[in-house]
Amino acid sequence: MAIGALRACHEAGVRGPQDIAITGFDNTKEGAYSTPTITIIAPDLDTLVEDTLKIFTPHIGQSGLEQPGTGTLVPWHLVIRESTGGPSTQC
């Protein structure tokens, strides 16, 4: 979606990061090659998959969840790139 937003801004004459800052979530590889490159929040995908399996595996074969899902915290890191005007670094 961040790449699409970057494209829409370009078509509207809005410059990133001079006029707008764009940040993505999920760390797709394309964001590192767009112009400008996209700052992203990168979740720890291994933890995300493990937690998802722990939550949903007991419910396989059931017609639905009987209780509301529980929350889980997924570690993440910020990759600062050009779309927010910062230096290209990782935090």
GROMACS elastic network, one bead per residue, 0.5 to 0.9 nm:
[ bonds ]
;  ai    aj funct       b0    kb
    1     5     6  0.61217   500
    1     6     6  0.85213   500
    1    24     6  0.73134   500
    1    25     6  0.88678   500
    2     6     6  0.60635   500
    2     7     6  0.85655   500
    2    22     6  0.65793   500
    2    23     6  0.64350   500
    2    24     6  0.51402   500
    2    25     6  0.81170   500
    2    31     6  0.80361   500
    2    38     6  0.74605   500
    3     7     6  0.62182   500
    3     8     6  0.86697   500
    3    22     6  0.88606   500
    3    24     6  0.81246   500
    3    30     6  0.81029   500
    3    31     6  0.68447   500
    3    34     6  0.73566   500
    3    38     6  0.77246   500
    4     7     6  0.50179   500
    4     8     6  0.61541   500
    4     9     6  0.85657   500
    5     8     6  0.50450   500
    5     9     6  0.60902   500
    5    10     6  0.85117   500
    5    22     6  0.76528   500
    6     9     6  0.51930   500
    6    10     6  0.62099   500
    6    11     6  0.87402   500
    6    14     6  0.88939   500
    6    15     6  0.86026   500
    6    16     6  0.73696   500
    6    22     6  0.71765   500
    6    34     6  0.87391   500
    6    35     6  0.84472   500
    6    36     6  0.83152   500
    6    38     6  0.86757   500
    6    83     6  0.85627   500
    7    10     6  0.50458   500
    7    11     6  0.62383   500
    7    12     6  0.86485   500
    8    11     6  0.51035   500
    8    12     6  0.61970   500
    8    13     6  0.86611   500
    8    14     6  0.84193   500
    9    12     6  0.50173   500
    9    13     6  0.61531   500
    9    15     6  0.66590   500
    9    16     6  0.76847   500
    9    20     6  0.84649   500
   10    13     6  0.51118   500
   10    14     6  0.55514   500
   10    15     6  0.62798   500
   10    16     6  0.80195   500
   11    14     6  0.75183   500
   12    15     6  0.87520   500
   14    17     6  0.89228   500
   14    18     6  0.82560   500
   14    19     6  0.60018   500
   14    20     6  0.71869   500
   15    18     6  0.55044   500
   15    19     6  0.51257   500
   15    20     6  0.65280   500
   15    21     6  0.89219   500
   16    19     6  0.56520   500
   16    20     6  0.51185   500
   16    21     6  0.59325   500
   16    22     6  0.72385   500
   16    35     6  0.89323   500
   16    36     6  0.70034   500
   16    82     6  0.81527   500
   16    83     6  0.56504   500
   16    84     6  0.73204   500
   16    85     6  0.79022   500
   17    20     6  0.50904   500
   17    22     6  0.74180   500
   17    36     6  0.79015   500
   17    82     6  0.69596   500
   17    83     6  0.50170   500
   17    84     6  0.52658   500
   17    85     6  0.52035   500
   17    86     6  0.88577   500
   18    21     6  0.76583   500
   18    83     6  0.88079   500
   18    84     6  0.85091   500
   18    85     6  0.73338   500
   20    83     6  0.81257   500
   20    84     6  0.76475   500
   21    39     6  0.88443   500
   21    82     6  0.89608   500
   21    83     6  0.56679   500
   21    85     6  0.72378   500
   22    38     6  0.68444   500
   22    39     6  0.70444   500
   22    40     6  0.87504   500
   22    83     6  0.54969   500
   22    84     6  0.60137   500
   23    38     6  0.61798   500
   23    40     6  0.53490   500
   23    41     6  0.75681   500
   23    80     6  0.88857   500
   23    83     6  0.69920   500
   23    84     6  0.70640   500
   24    27     6  0.72644   500
   24    28     6  0.87771   500
   24    31     6  0.80883   500
   24    38     6  0.66975   500
   24    39     6  0.62707   500
   24    41     6  0.63149   500
   24    42     6  0.86195   500
   25    28     6  0.82173   500
   25    39     6  0.86121   500
   25    40     6  0.52869   500
   25    42     6  0.61442   500
   25    43     6  0.77701   500
   26    40     6  0.69821   500
   26    41     6  0.62524   500
   26    42     6  0.50822   500
   26    43     6  0.61790   500
   26    45     6  0.86722   500
   27    30     6  0.83483   500
   27    31     6  0.70604   500
   27    32     6  0.84237   500
   27    39     6  0.87573   500
   27    40     6  0.59132   500
   27    41     6  0.66735   500
   27    42     6  0.50762   500
   27    43     6  0.77645   500
   27    79     6  0.84720   500
   28    31     6  0.59210   500
   28    32     6  0.78538   500
   28    40     6  0.87816   500
   28    42     6  0.87806   500
   29    32     6  0.56626   500
   29    33     6  0.72891   500
   30    33     6  0.52874   500
   30    34     6  0.63085   500
   30    37     6  0.86149   500
   30    38     6  0.87701   500
   31    34     6  0.53385   500
   31    35     6  0.85131   500
   31    36     6  0.85817   500
   31    37     6  0.56389   500
   31    39     6  0.77357   500
   31    40     6  0.79926   500
   32    35     6  0.85845   500
   32    36     6  0.85663   500
   32    37     6  0.50788   500
   32    38     6  0.62738   500
   32    39     6  0.83912   500
   32    81     6  0.79802   500
   33    36     6  0.79024   500
   33    37     6  0.58070   500
   33    38     6  0.82408   500
   34    38     6  0.68804   500
   35    38     6  0.79089   500
   35    82     6  0.82343   500
   35    83     6  0.82001   500
   36    81     6  0.79797   500
   36    82     6  0.54346   500
   36    83     6  0.54546   500
   37    81     6  0.56738   500
   37    82     6  0.51649   500
   37    83     6  0.57839   500
   37    88     6  0.86191   500
   38    79     6  0.85996   500
   38    80     6  0.76944   500
   38    81     6  0.55079   500
   38    82     6  0.61398   500
   38    84     6  0.75512   500
   39    78     6  0.75852   500
   39    79     6  0.56309   500
   39    82     6  0.66139   500
   39    83     6  0.57573   500
   39    84     6  0.63333   500
   39    86     6  0.86056   500
   39    88     6  0.83441   500
   40    77     6  0.84840   500
   40    78     6  0.59969   500
   40    79     6  0.53060   500
   40    80     6  0.66385   500
   40    81     6  0.77015   500
   41    76     6  0.66538   500
   41    77     6  0.59022   500
   41    79     6  0.63331   500
   41    80     6  0.86186   500
   42    45     6  0.82994   500
   42    75     6  0.86841   500
   42    76     6  0.53451   500
   42    77     6  0.53284   500
   42    78     6  0.61265   500
   42    79     6  0.71368   500
   43    46     6  0.87709   500
   43    47     6  0.84284   500
   43    48     6  0.75280   500
   43    74     6  0.65609   500
   43    75     6  0.59918   500
   43    77     6  0.65946   500
   43    78     6  0.88154   500
   44    47     6  0.55841   500
   44    48     6  0.62876   500
   44    49     6  0.88522   500
   44    74     6  0.64486   500
   44    75     6  0.54808   500
   44    76     6  0.54469   500
   44    77     6  0.79797   500
   45    49     6  0.60561   500
   45    50     6  0.84690   500
   45    74     6  0.83150   500
   45    75     6  0.87797   500
   45    76     6  0.88237   500
   46    49     6  0.53195   500
   46    50     6  0.61634   500
   46    51     6  0.86193   500
   47    50     6  0.50661   500
   47    51     6  0.59938   500
   47    52     6  0.84031   500
   47    73     6  0.89901   500
   47    74     6  0.63468   500
   47    75     6  0.74938   500
   48    51     6  0.53359   500
   48    52     6  0.60991   500
   48    53     6  0.86603   500
   48    72     6  0.87230   500
   48    73     6  0.85947   500
   48    74     6  0.60384   500
   48    75     6  0.84568   500
   49    52     6  0.50969   500
   49    53     6  0.61752   500
   49    54     6  0.86486   500
   50    53     6  0.52567   500
   50    54     6  0.62729   500
   50    55     6  0.87831   500
   51    54     6  0.50602   500
   51    55     6  0.62484   500
   51    56     6  0.86975   500
   51    72     6  0.72445   500
   51    73     6  0.89535   500
   51    74     6  0.84466   500
   52    55     6  0.52192   500
   52    56     6  0.61207   500
   52    57     6  0.81452   500
   52    72     6  0.89275   500
   53    56     6  0.53068   500
   53    57     6  0.53575   500
   53    58     6  0.85831   500
   54    57     6  0.58315   500
   54    58     6  0.74534   500
   55    58     6  0.69586   500
   55    59     6  0.79884   500
   55    69     6  0.76599   500
   55    70     6  0.79010   500
   56    59     6  0.53587   500
   56    60     6  0.67271   500
   56    65     6  0.88406   500
   57    60     6  0.54794   500
   58    61     6  0.86732   500
   58    62     6  0.87930   500
   59    62     6  0.54459   500
   59    63     6  0.82900   500
   59    64     6  0.74667   500
   59    65     6  0.68594   500
   60    63     6  0.84363   500
   60    64     6  0.89423   500
   61    64     6  0.86532   500
   62    65     6  0.74467   500
   65    68     6  0.70156   500
   65    69     6  0.78344   500
   67    70     6  0.87088   500
   77    90     6  0.76313   500
   77    91     6  0.63269   500
   78    89     6  0.87748   500
   78    90     6  0.61061   500
   78    91     6  0.54041   500
   79    88     6  0.75778   500
   79    89     6  0.61275   500
   79    91     6  0.62473   500
   80    83     6  0.82083   500
   80    84     6  0.73410   500
   80    85     6  0.85803   500
   80    86     6  0.62504   500
   80    87     6  0.66117   500
   80    88     6  0.53631   500
   80    89     6  0.52460   500
   80    90     6  0.58370   500
   80    91     6  0.74578   500
   81    84     6  0.65782   500
   81    85     6  0.72770   500
   81    86     6  0.60680   500
   81    87     6  0.60517   500
   81    89     6  0.65841   500
   81    90     6  0.84481   500
   82    85     6  0.50983   500
   82    86     6  0.58108   500
   82    87     6  0.65643   500
   82    88     6  0.63013   500
   83    86     6  0.76509   500
   84    87     6  0.87538   500
   85    88     6  0.89244   500
   86    89     6  0.81371   500
